[in-house]
Amino acid sequence: MANKSIHLMGAGLVGSLWAYLLKKKGFDVHVYEKRADPRGTQADRGRSINLVITSRGRHALKQAGLDEAILPITVPVFGRRIHAIDGRTQYQAYGRDDSECNYAVSRWELNTTLIKAAAHAGVTFYFEHELSDLDLAARTVRFSNGNTANYRVLFATDGAGSAIRKKMQAIQPRLYQEDVRFISSDYKELYVPARADGQPAIEKNNLHIWPRGTHMLMALANQDNSFTLTLYLPRSDHPWSFDSIQTPARVQELFQSEFPDARALVPDLSTQFLEHPQGRLGTVRFTQWHYQDSVALMGDAAHAIVPFFGQGMNCGFEDITTLLTILDENQWDFKSGLEAYSRLRIPNAQAIADMALENFVEMSDKVGDQTFLLQKKIESVLEKEFPQLYRSRYGMITYTLIPYSLAQEAGRIQNRLLTTLSQTITRIEDLNLAHCQRAMEQEWLPWLKAKGICLDRYR
Ligand SMILES: Cc1cc2nc3c(=O)[nH]c(=O)nc-3n(C[C@H](O)[C@H](O)[C@H](O)COP(=O)(O)OP(=O)(O)OC[C@H]3O[C@@H](n4cnc5c(N)ncnc54)[C@H](O)[C@@H]3O)c2cc1C
């Protein structure tokens, strides 16, 4: 570690946490960020995004020693509450018990807290510094405000539209291949205030979902008992698409028809809908995440994914813990370390990208399907009755550190198992545990043993 300076581009969630950890490791850390300093400002309504932190995110926060600082700004979420069109709701717990939960947090608040912690630890931030050019051979960056900087090692934490990724692709298009695909649905956020008596308008510790096939509404609580609703609709070519809803009357019609019980939650519904920005959702895949011993992509810059598994940031935080372990093991030799990081992380990022796309179908459509619901009930019995032998794919991704690629493989085997078991019964009361055990012995248990997987939850 002769030269101890490290540069980062992007002070988002991944950049600010990675900067903090690098500083703790003794580096002289410089972070450039195109936005203005968020400290001392407020999140824009309609642009807040609340996120869930799960095991992988918590693991990174714990490694940084920041878990205790972050947990108080979160709201625990114990399960999903599905809202049918007739107003009836059905609750599905996430974990085996209430100790397994997700933590909802405002992206803006989390980001600001991480920036404050990093600045306090001694990281130097340069806000309003937008990267405009990069010379990979000369190791120099140029900003749109005219400033320049030289680097020895540069981490690209500049998000889904990463300018650094694009530069890598431009210089060696055969080695660095980018695949960016947007889905046909966009999203918009709506704000639900707390009730007049200060209480939450709906159950606070649930993720609320109004699944309607091609479109869906979701709600997550904020700490002050307000909620952020996220509405996912096709961009166009659908009776309920963003393009087709451009007037207050059409907004009311959408909610009256599709989400009648949610309509009353948003007092200024039409105004919010028509004024709030519409965001796009997509997947970014990139064939190599490092350039020699000098540049590595992390977080959304390397692997933006759709939000339907709640894993974008969690996966980015896992990039951090993986890279940290690798570099520690390699005595901070960046050449071998960055190579190993790229090799290890890409298959896992591919796996969670695929599963996040699949989960859109599960959340928007299948959560209302009877066969799917029976299979979920069977899965819940298996998790409770055979805690050492069975854990759902959701549980593996959310409550353990089992690599995403293995969780994906597990999910395929579980689908076959649950299909077999659900074909023999119509009511969960008829499930026979001895039969379940025999069915698991066919494929599931041999696979688990062969992979040497421990299903205990991350604590
Ligand atoms: C609706 C929605 C819901 C989501 N829910 C979840 C969830 O529940 N759980 C979860 O884990 N993830 C979730 N995500 C994903 C999560 O928001 C992202 O994965 C996460 O923000 C990525 O962090 P990052 O630091 O890599 O990128 P970003 O947060 O995008 O940060 C990149 C930073 O780089 C800066 N930057 C960009 N270009 C430049 C430049 N040229 N020069 C200088 N600076 C630059 C940006 O201003 C920004 O500050 C969700 C996403 C969406 C859209």
The ligand as an SDF file (V2000), in Angstrom:
LIG
                    3D

 53 58  0  0  0  0  0  0  0  0999 V2000
  -38.3640    2.1620   -7.3980 C   0  0  0  0  0  0  0  0  0  0  0  0
  -37.0880    1.5550   -6.8810 C   0  0  0  0  0  0  0  0  0  0  0  0
  -37.1140    0.7860   -5.7260 C   0  0  0  0  0  0  0  0  0  0  0  0
  -35.9560    0.1960   -5.2510 C   0  0  0  0  0  0  0  0  0  0  0  0
  -36.0130   -0.5840   -4.1330 N   0  0  0  0  0  0  0  0  0  0  0  0
  -34.8950   -1.1880   -3.6740 C   0  0  0  0  0  0  0  0  0  0  0  0
  -34.9410   -1.9830   -2.4870 C   0  0  0  0  0  0  0  0  0  0  0  0
  -35.9870   -2.1360   -1.8440 O   0  0  0  0  0  0  0  0  0  0  0  0
  -33.7790   -2.5660   -2.0440 N   0  0  0  0  0  0  0  0  0  0  0  0
  -32.5970   -2.4270   -2.7370 C   0  0  0  0  0  0  0  0  0  0  0  0
  -31.6030   -3.0210   -2.2970 O   0  0  0  0  0  0  0  0  0  0  0  0
  -32.5270   -1.6690   -3.8430 N   0  0  0  0  0  0  0  0  0  0  0  0
  -33.6300   -1.0470   -4.3300 C   0  0  0  0  0  0  0  0  0  0  0  0
  -33.5570   -0.2540   -5.4430 N   0  0  0  0  0  0  0  0  0  0  0  0
  -32.2610   -0.1060   -6.1440 C   0  0  0  0  0  0  0  0  0  0  0  0
  -31.3620    0.9410   -5.5080 C   0  0  0  0  0  0  0  0  0  0  0  0
  -31.9780    2.2000   -5.4930 O   0  0  0  0  0  0  0  0  0  0  0  0
  -30.0590    1.0250   -6.2820 C   0  0  0  0  0  0  0  0  0  0  0  0
  -29.5500   -0.2610   -6.5270 O   0  0  0  0  0  0  0  0  0  0  0  0
  -29.0120    1.8250   -5.5170 C   0  0  0  0  0  0  0  0  0  0  0  0
  -29.4540    3.1490   -5.3490 O   0  0  0  0  0  0  0  0  0  0  0  0
  -27.6850    1.8050   -6.2820 C   0  0  0  0  0  0  0  0  0  0  0  0
  -26.7470    2.5330   -5.5610 O   0  0  0  0  0  0  0  0  0  0  0  0
  -25.4500    3.0900   -6.3180 P   0  0  0  0  0  0  0  0  0  0  0  0
  -24.6800    3.8300   -5.3070 O   0  0  0  0  0  0  0  0  0  0  0  0
  -24.8050    1.9950   -7.0820 O   0  0  0  0  0  0  0  0  0  0  0  0
  -26.0490    4.0840   -7.4400 O   0  0  0  0  0  0  0  0  0  0  0  0
  -26.8190    5.4540   -7.2080 P   0  0  0  0  0  0  0  0  0  0  0  0
  -27.5820    5.4140   -5.9470 O   0  0  0  0  0  0  0  0  0  0  0  0
  -27.5440    5.7170   -8.4850 O   0  0  0  0  0  0  0  0  0  0  0  0
  -25.6420    6.5150   -7.0360 O   0  0  0  0  0  0  0  0  0  0  0  0
  -24.8210    6.9260   -8.1150 C   0  0  0  0  0  0  0  0  0  0  0  0
  -24.2700    8.2940   -7.7800 C   0  0  0  0  0  0  0  0  0  0  0  0
  -23.3590    8.7020   -8.8110 O   0  0  0  0  0  0  0  0  0  0  0  0
  -23.6260   10.0440   -9.1560 C   0  0  0  0  0  0  0  0  0  0  0  0
  -23.1710   10.2310  -10.5540 N   0  0  0  0  0  0  0  0  0  0  0  0
  -23.7620    9.7380  -11.6740 C   0  0  0  0  0  0  0  0  0  0  0  0
  -23.0900   10.1210  -12.7680 N   0  0  0  0  0  0  0  0  0  0  0  0
  -22.0480   10.8730  -12.3310 C   0  0  0  0  0  0  0  0  0  0  0  0
  -20.9920   11.5590  -12.9890 C   0  0  0  0  0  0  0  0  0  0  0  0
  -20.8800   11.5740  -14.3480 N   0  0  0  0  0  0  0  0  0  0  0  0
  -20.0830   12.2450  -12.2500 N   0  0  0  0  0  0  0  0  0  0  0  0
  -20.1850   12.2700  -10.8890 C   0  0  0  0  0  0  0  0  0  0  0  0
  -21.1730   11.6470  -10.2060 N   0  0  0  0  0  0  0  0  0  0  0  0
  -22.0840   10.9420  -10.9170 C   0  0  0  0  0  0  0  0  0  0  0  0
  -25.1150   10.1930   -8.9630 C   0  0  0  0  0  0  0  0  0  0  0  0
  -25.5020   11.5470   -8.8060 O   0  0  0  0  0  0  0  0  0  0  0  0
  -25.3670    9.3700   -7.7100 C   0  0  0  0  0  0  0  0  0  0  0  0
  -25.2290   10.1020   -6.5330 O   0  0  0  0  0  0  0  0  0  0  0  0
  -34.7170    0.3760   -5.9530 C   0  0  0  0  0  0  0  0  0  0  0  0
  -34.6830    1.1660   -7.0940 C   0  0  0  0  0  0  0  0  0  0  0  0
  -35.8540    1.7440   -7.5650 C   0  0  0  0  0  0  0  0  0  0  0  0
  -35.7910    2.5830   -8.8190 C   0  0  0  0  0  0  0  0  0  0  0  0
  1  2  1  0
  2  3  1  0
  2 52  2  0
  3  4  2  0
  4  5  1  0
  4 50  1  0
  5  6  2  0
  6  7  1  0
  6 13  1  0
  7  8  2  0
  7  9  1  0
  9 10  1  0
 10 11  2  0
 10 12  1  0
 12 13  2  0
 13 14  1  0
 14 15  1  0
 14 50  1  0
 15 16  1  0
 16 17  1  0
 16 18  1  0
 18 19  1  0
 18 20  1  0
 20 21  1  0
 20 22  1  0
 22 23  1  0
 23 24  1  0
 24 25  2  0
 24 26  1  0
 24 27  1  0
 27 28  1  0
 28 29  2  0
 28 30  1  0
 28 31  1  0
 31 32  1  0
 32 33  1  0
 33 34  1  0
 33 48  1  0
 34 35  1  0
 35 36  1  0
 35 46  1  0
 36 37  1  0
 36 45  1  0
 37 38  2  0
 38 39  1  0
 39 40  1  0
 39 45  2  0
 40 41  1  0
 40 42  2  0
 42 43  1  0
 43 44  2  0
 44 45  1  0
 46 47  1  0
 46 48  1  0
 48 49  1  0
 50 51  2  0
 51 52  1  0
 52 53  1  0
M  END
$$$$
